[in-house]
């Protein structure tokens, strides 16, 4: 990857794209220190440590939420909006037809953009109102309106920056912003770890080499699984059109070992935090006492339910993102077939069987990636901040974005070096 970056830097056009991307990321990080009026940042930071879901939001916003700056909501409302629109595209026939039109993709992106901005408004006001009046320096209606407008404007600006990075930068604009947010928290966590070992004497010295080896193993496993692809061979029959013969070529359908990425983890983690957040509104109630004893993070039942939810959401997301019937229909219409499998229903059944096996493997990998680091950090007595920065979601996002960026740079270089097609 370093060799790819060095080679890309030597090309003026790609170097301009890289500098443009870095400029927008620097602007994003500067904006992460501009506070929102009428909000007590210290009270927000205290609440962020109490709720794991708020800690995850703070991680995705690059620490902006704990300081409650203009980018406190980060890009997460836009991601939520894109997930909602993607699910509605499967459920609503009119949106499905719109997505298949020539200019329908742009309309879907516009709807997603407006949905994310609307969610940012609702989410910002809902969070400060739900956390109590002590997080606000003023309880007037215009104070809440100011918080909602400022945070919504910050999210809208981040969406705009993400689109500009995709258009004029190195690509994957939204992913690059999330990558920058998570990477900005890693040095703070590393400094806190070394401080706990050598200054505060909270951790033992041997934790450092153990964590280093574990992080390297996790990153290697993520890269290996992320690059793993099951290739389904496809043969196209020969067709004679006029005086020319078409087809007769062999290709393949790439099916990734973990095609769902980090989405099952995000869905499962969010759902696991909902009962705790509801129970903390009534901390003296019987429900919260039951949750703390049996279902809180660190209990065996918590990890069992967490693992089952990861598997369930993996199959759910795989169902809505992979349609074997449509793939089989497209193959049959274009004269393609899988060797040894009859076209039509047998092809779709075969693809579904392969997809289910890969989904099970990906879900098992995500289970291990989510539970083993949590157990390790819990055994070492690490803080939740340490777990969020080096947790499975963070590692998956950072590694995936780094690999995608490397591929994007290679594709940009390939477009400018025609000899690459011959090599």
C-alpha positions as CSV (number, residue, x, y, z in Angstrom):
1,X,0.0,0.0,0.0
2,X,2.9,2.4,0.8
3,X,4.4,1.7,-2.6
4,X,1.0,2.4,-4.2
5,X,0.8,5.8,-2.4
6,X,4.4,6.7,-3.4
7,X,3.8,5.8,-7.0
8,X,0.5,7.7,-7.1
9,X,2.1,10.8,-5.5
10,X,4.5,11.1,-8.6
11,X,1.5,11.6,-10.9
12,X,0.4,15.3,-10.9
13,X,-3.4,14.6,-11.4
14,X,-3.5,12.0,-8.7
15,X,-1.4,14.1,-6.4
16,X,-3.9,16.9,-6.8
17,X,-6.7,14.6,-5.8
18,X,-4.8,13.4,-2.8
19,X,-4.0,17.0,-1.6
20,X,-7.6,18.0,-2.1
21,X,-8.7,15.0,0.0
22,X,-6.2,15.9,2.8
23,X,-7.4,19.6,2.7
24,X,-11.0,18.6,3.3
25,X,-10.0,16.2,6.1
26,X,-8.0,19.0,7.8
27,X,-11.0,21.3,7.5
28,X,-13.1,18.6,9.0
29,X,-10.7,18.2,12.0
30,X,-10.6,21.9,12.5
31,X,-14.4,22.1,12.6
32,X,-14.3,19.4,15.3
33,X,-13.1,22.0,17.8
34,X,-15.9,24.6,17.2
35,X,-18.4,24.2,20.1
36,X,-22.2,24.4,19.7
37,X,-23.8,27.2,21.8
38,X,-26.0,26.5,24.8
39,X,-24.5,23.0,25.5
40,X,-22.4,22.0,28.5
41,X,-19.6,19.9,26.9
42,X,-18.5,18.4,30.2
43,X,-22.0,17.0,31.0
44,X,-22.2,15.6,27.4
45,X,-18.8,13.9,27.9
46,X,-19.9,12.4,31.2
47,X,-23.1,11.0,29.5
48,X,-21.0,9.6,26.6
49,X,-19.1,7.4,29.1
50,X,-22.3,6.1,30.6
51,X,-24.0,5.0,27.3
52,X,-22.0,2.7,25.0
53,X,-24.1,3.8,22.0
54,X,-23.1,7.4,22.6
55,X,-19.5,6.3,23.0
56,X,-19.8,4.7,19.6
57,X,-21.3,7.9,18.1
58,X,-18.4,9.8,19.7
59,X,-16.0,7.4,17.9
60,X,-17.6,7.9,14.5
61,X,-17.6,11.6,15.0
62,X,-13.9,11.7,15.9
63,X,-14.5,12.9,19.5
64,X,-16.7,15.7,18.4
65,X,-19.7,14.4,20.3
66,X,-18.0,14.4,23.7
67,X,-17.1,18.0,23.1
68,X,-20.4,18.6,21.3
69,X,-18.9,20.6,18.4
70,X,-20.6,21.6,15.1
71,X,-19.8,18.1,13.8
72,X,-21.1,16.3,16.9
73,X,-23.6,14.2,14.9
74,X,-20.8,13.3,12.4
75,X,-21.7,11.5,9.2
76,X,-23.7,8.8,11.0
77,X,-27.2,10.2,10.3
78,X,-26.4,10.1,6.6
79,X,-25.3,6.4,7.0
80,X,-28.5,5.6,8.8
81,X,-30.5,7.4,6.1
82,X,-28.7,5.3,3.4
83,X,-29.5,2.1,5.2
84,X,-33.2,3.1,5.6
85,X,-33.5,4.0,1.9
86,X,-31.7,0.8,0.9
87,X,-34.2,-1.2,2.9
88,X,-37.2,0.7,1.6
89,X,-35.9,0.2,-2.0
90,X,-36.3,-3.5,-1.4
91,X,-39.7,-3.2,0.2
92,X,-41.4,-0.5,-1.9
93,X,-41.8,-1.3,-5.6
94,X,-41.8,2.3,-6.8
95,X,-38.4,2.9,-5.2
96,X,-37.1,-0.3,-6.7
97,X,-38.3,0.7,-10.2
98,X,-36.7,4.2,-9.6
99,X,-33.3,2.6,-8.7
100,X,-33.3,0.7,-12.0
101,X,-33.9,3.8,-14.2
102,X,-31.0,5.6,-15.9
103,X,-31.3,8.8,-13.8
104,X,-32.9,7.0,-10.8
105,X,-29.6,6.5,-9.0
106,X,-29.2,10.3,-8.7
107,X,-32.7,10.7,-7.4
108,X,-32.1,7.9,-4.8
109,X,-28.9,9.7,-3.7
110,X,-30.8,13.0,-3.4
111,X,-33.5,11.3,-1.3
112,X,-30.8,9.7,0.9
113,X,-29.1,13.0,1.4
114,X,-32.3,14.8,2.5
115,X,-33.2,11.8,4.8
116,X,-29.8,11.9,6.5
117,X,-30.1,15.7,7.1
118,X,-33.5,15.2,8.5
119,X,-32.3,12.5,10.8
120,X,-29.5,14.8,12.0
121,X,-32.0,17.4,13.0
122,X,-34.2,14.9,14.9
123,X,-31.2,13.1,16.4
124,X,-29.4,16.2,17.7
125,X,-32.5,17.7,19.4
126,X,-33.6,14.2,20.7
127,X,-30.2,13.5,22.3
128,X,-29.8,16.8,24.2
129,X,-33.5,16.7,25.2
130,X,-33.3,13.0,26.3
131,X,-30.1,13.5,28.3
132,X,-31.8,16.0,30.6
133,X,-31.8,19.7,31.2
134,X,-28.4,19.7,33.0
135,X,-26.6,19.3,29.6
136,X,-28.0,22.6,28.4
137,X,-26.9,26.0,29.7
138,X,-30.4,27.4,28.7
139,X,-33.7,25.5,28.5
140,X,-35.4,28.1,26.3
141,X,-36.9,26.9,23.0
142,X,-34.5,28.8,20.9
143,X,-31.5,27.1,22.6
144,X,-32.8,23.7,21.4
145,X,-33.6,25.1,18.0
146,X,-30.0,26.5,17.8
147,X,-28.5,23.1,18.7
148,X,-30.6,21.4,16.1
149,X,-29.8,23.9,13.3
150,X,-26.1,24.0,14.0
151,X,-25.7,20.2,14.2
152,X,-27.8,19.7,11.1
153,X,-25.7,22.2,9.2
154,X,-22.6,20.4,10.4
155,X,-23.9,17.1,9.1
156,X,-25.0,18.6,5.8
157,X,-21.5,20.1,5.4
158,X,-19.9,16.7,6.0
159,X,-22.2,15.1,3.4
160,X,-21.1,17.8,1.0
161,X,-17.4,17.2,1.8
162,X,-17.9,13.5,1.3
163,X,-19.4,14.0,-2.1
164,X,-16.6,16.3,-3.1
165,X,-14.0,13.8,-2.0
166,X,-15.8,11.1,-4.1
167,X,-16.0,13.4,-7.1
168,X,-12.7,15.3,-7.0
169,X,-10.6,13.4,-4.4
170,X,-9.5,9.8,-4.2
171,X,-13.0,8.5,-3.8
172,X,-15.1,6.8,-1.1
173,X,-15.8,10.2,0.5
174,X,-18.0,9.2,3.4
175,X,-15.8,6.2,4.2
176,X,-12.8,8.5,4.3
177,X,-14.4,10.9,6.8
178,X,-15.2,7.9,9.1
179,X,-11.7,6.6,8.6
180,X,-10.3,10.0,9.6
181,X,-12.6,10.1,12.7
182,X,-11.5,6.7,14.0
183,X,-7.8,7.3,13.3
184,X,-8.0,10.6,15.2
185,X,-8.9,8.7,18.3
186,X,-6.2,6.0,18.1
187,X,-3.3,8.3,19.2
188,X,-5.3,9.4,22.3
189,X,-6.0,5.8,23.2
190,X,-2.4,4.8,22.7
191,X,-1.2,7.7,24.9
192,X,-3.8,6.7,27.6
193,X,-2.5,3.1,27.4
194,X,1.2,4.1,27.9
195,X,0.2,6.5,30.6
196,X,-1.7,3.7,32.4
197,X,1.4,1.4,32.2
198,X,4.2,3.8,33.0
199,X,2.7,6.7,34.9
200,X,-0.5,5.6,36.7
201,X,0.5,2.0,37.1
202,X,-3.0,0.8,36.2
203,X,-1.9,-1.9,33.8
204,X,1.0,-4.4,33.8
205,X,3.9,-3.9,31.4
206,X,3.3,-7.2,29.6
207,X,-0.1,-5.9,28.3
208,X,1.7,-3.8,25.7
209,X,3.4,-6.7,23.7
210,X,0.2,-8.9,24.1
211,X,-2.0,-6.1,22.7
212,X,0.5,-5.4,19.9
213,X,0.5,-9.0,18.8
214,X,-3.3,-9.3,19.1
215,X,-3.9,-6.1,17.0
216,X,-1.5,-7.4,14.3
217,X,-3.3,-10.8,14.3
218,X,-6.7,-9.1,14.1
219,X,-5.6,-6.8,11.2
220,X,-4.1,-9.7,9.3
221,X,-7.3,-11.8,9.8
222,X,-9.5,-8.8,8.6
223,X,-7.3,-8.3,5.5
224,X,-7.3,-12.1,4.7
225,X,-11.1,-12.4,5.0
226,X,-11.8,-9.1,3.3
227,X,-9.7,-10.2,0.3
228,X,-11.2,-13.7,0.2
229,X,-13.5,-14.3,-2.8
230,X,-15.4,-17.4,-4.0
231,X,-15.4,-17.3,-7.8
232,X,-18.3,-19.0,-9.4
233,X,-17.3,-19.9,-13.1
234,X,-19.7,-18.7,-15.8
235,X,-19.6,-19.9,-19.4
236,X,-21.4,-17.9,-22.2
237,X,-22.7,-19.8,-25.2
238,X,-21.7,-18.8,-28.7
239,X,-24.2,-16.8,-30.7
240,X,-24.1,-15.8,-34.3
241,X,-25.4,-12.3,-35.0
242,X,-25.2,-11.5,-38.7
243,X,-21.7,-12.4,-39.8
244,X,-20.2,-12.1,-36.4
245,X,-20.0,-14.6,-33.6
246,X,-20.4,-13.4,-30.0
247,X,-20.0,-15.2,-26.7
248,X,-18.0,-18.3,-26.0
249,X,-16.0,-16.6,-23.2
250,X,-15.5,-17.7,-19.6
251,X,-15.8,-15.4,-16.7
252,X,-16.8,-15.7,-13.0
253,X,-19.1,-14.3,-10.4
254,X,-17.1,-13.0,-7.4
255,X,-18.7,-13.6,-4.0
256,X,-16.8,-12.2,-1.1
257,X,-16.4,-14.3,2.1
258,X,-17.7,-11.4,4.2
259,X,-19.8,-9.5,1.8
260,X,-21.9,-7.9,4.6
261,X,-18.9,-6.0,6.0
262,X,-19.5,-4.3,9.3
263,X,-23.3,-3.9,9.0
264,X,-24.3,-7.0,11.1
265,X,-22.0,-5.8,13.9
266,X,-23.5,-2.3,13.9
267,X,-27.1,-3.6,13.8
268,X,-26.5,-6.1,16.6
269,X,-24.6,-3.7,18.8
270,X,-27.2,-1.0,18.4
271,X,-30.0,-3.4,19.3
272,X,-28.1,-4.7,22.4
273,X,-27.8,-1.1,23.7
274,X,-31.5,-0.3,23.5
275,X,-32.7,-2.1,26.6
276,X,-29.9,-0.5,28.7
277,X,-30.7,3.0,27.4
278,X,-34.4,2.5,28.2
279,X,-33.6,1.1,31.7
280,X,-31.3,4.0,32.6
281,X,-34.2,6.4,32.4
282,X,-35.6,4.5,35.5
283,X,-32.4,3.4,37.3
284,X,-34.2,2.3,40.5
285,X,-36.7,0.1,38.6
286,X,-36.8,-3.7,38.5
287,X,-36.2,-3.9,34.8
288,X,-32.9,-2.0,35.1
289,X,-31.8,-4.2,38.0
290,X,-32.6,-7.3,36.0
291,X,-30.8,-6.0,32.9
292,X,-27.7,-5.1,35.0
293,X,-27.6,-8.6,36.6
294,X,-28.2,-10.8,33.6
295,X,-28.0,-8.8,30.3
296,X,-25.3,-6.1,30.8
297,X,-22.1,-6.2,28.9
298,X,-19.7,-8.8,30.3
299,X,-22.3,-11.3,31.3
300,X,-22.5,-14.7,29.5
301,X,-26.1,-14.2,28.3
302,X,-25.0,-10.9,26.8
303,X,-22.4,-12.5,24.6
304,X,-24.8,-15.4,23.6
305,X,-27.5,-13.0,22.5
306,X,-24.9,-10.7,20.8
307,X,-23.6,-13.7,18.8
308,X,-27.1,-14.8,17.8
309,X,-28.0,-11.3,16.7
310,X,-24.8,-11.1,14.5
311,X,-25.8,-14.3,12.8
312,X,-29.4,-13.2,12.3
313,X,-28.5,-9.7,10.9
314,X,-25.8,-11.3,8.7
315,X,-28.5,-13.5,7.0
316,X,-31.0,-10.6,6.9
317,X,-28.6,-8.2,5.3
318,X,-27.4,-10.9,2.9
319,X,-31.0,-11.5,1.8
320,X,-31.7,-7.9,0.9
321,X,-28.3,-7.3,-0.7
322,X,-27.9,-10.4,-2.8
323,X,-30.7,-11.6,-5.2
324,X,-29.8,-15.0,-6.8
325,X,-33.1,-15.1,-8.8
326,X,-32.2,-11.8,-10.6
327,X,-28.6,-12.9,-11.2
328,X,-29.9,-16.2,-12.6
329,X,-32.4,-14.4,-14.9
330,X,-29.7,-12.1,-16.2
331,X,-27.4,-15.0,-16.9
332,X,-30.1,-16.8,-18.8
333,X,-31.0,-13.8,-20.8
334,X,-27.4,-13.2,-21.9
335,X,-26.8,-16.8,-22.7
336,X,-24.6,-17.5,-19.7
337,X,-24.7,-20.6,-17.4
338,X,-22.7,-22.2,-14.6
339,X,-21.0,-25.4,-15.8
340,X,-22.8,-28.4,-14.4
341,X,-25.8,-26.4,-13.3
342,X,-28.9,-26.0,-15.4
343,X,-30.2,-22.4,-16.1
344,X,-33.2,-21.0,-14.3
345,X,-34.3,-22.3,-10.9
346,X,-31.3,-24.7,-10.3
347,X,-28.9,-21.8,-10.9
348,X,-30.6,-19.6,-8.4
349,X,-30.8,-22.4,-5.8
350,X,-27.0,-23.1,-6.3
351,X,-26.1,-19.4,-5.9
352,X,-28.3,-19.2,-2.8
353,X,-26.6,-22.3,-1.3
354,X,-23.2,-20.8,-1.9
355,X,-24.4,-17.4,-0.4
356,X,-25.7,-19.1,2.7
357,X,-22.4,-20.9,3.3
358,X,-20.4,-17.7,2.8
359,X,-22.8,-15.8,5.1
360,X,-22.4,-18.4,7.8
361,X,-18.6,-18.1,7.5
362,X,-18.7,-14.3,7.6
363,X,-21.1,-14.3,10.6
364,X,-18.8,-16.7,12.5
365,X,-15.8,-14.5,11.7
366,X,-17.7,-11.4,12.9
367,X,-18.7,-13.3,16.1
368,X,-15.1,-14.1,16.9
369,X,-14.0,-10.6,16.0
370,X,-16.6,-9.0,18.2
371,X,-16.5,-11.3,21.3
372,X,-12.8,-12.3,21.6
373,X,-11.5,-8.7,21.8
374,X,-14.2,-7.7,24.2
375,X,-13.4,-10.6,26.5
376,X,-9.7,-9.8,26.3
377,X,-10.1,-6.1,27.1
378,X,-12.5,-7.0,29.9
379,X,-10.0,-9.5,31.4
380,X,-7.3,-6.8,31.2
381,X,-9.6,-4.3,32.8
382,X,-9.4,-1.9,29.9
383,X,-11.8,1.1,29.5
384,X,-14.6,1.2,27.0
385,X,-12.8,3.9,25.1
386,X,-9.9,1.4,24.5
387,X,-12.4,-1.2,23.3
388,X,-14.2,1.3,20.9
389,X,-10.9,2.5,19.3
390,X,-9.5,-1.0,18.8
391,X,-12.8,-2.8,18.7
392,X,-14.0,-5.0,15.8
393,X,-16.1,-2.2,14.1
394,X,-13.2,0.2,14.2
395,X,-10.7,-2.3,12.8
396,X,-13.0,-3.4,10.1
397,X,-13.7,0.1,9.0
398,X,-10.1,1.3,9.0
399,X,-8.8,-1.8,7.2
400,X,-11.6,-1.9,4.7
401,X,-11.3,1.8,3.8
402,X,-7.5,1.6,3.6
403,X,-7.8,-1.4,1.1
404,X,-10.5,0.4,-0.9
405,X,-8.4,3.6,-1.1
406,X,-5.4,1.6,-2.3
407,X,-7.5,-0.1,-5.0
408,X,-8.9,3.3,-6.0
409,X,-5.4,4.7,-6.4
410,X,-4.3,1.7,-8.4
411,X,-7.2,2.1,-10.7
412,X,-6.4,5.8,-11.2
413,X,-2.8,4.9,-12.1
414,X,-3.9,2.1,-14.4
415,X,-6.0,4.6,-16.4
416,X,-2.9,6.7,-17.0
417,X,-0.5,3.9,-17.7
418,X,-1.8,2.0,-20.7
419,X,1.1,-0.4,-20.5
420,X,-0.5,-1.7,-17.4
421,X,-3.2,-3.4,-19.5
422,X,-0.4,-5.3,-21.4
423,X,1.6,-6.3,-18.3
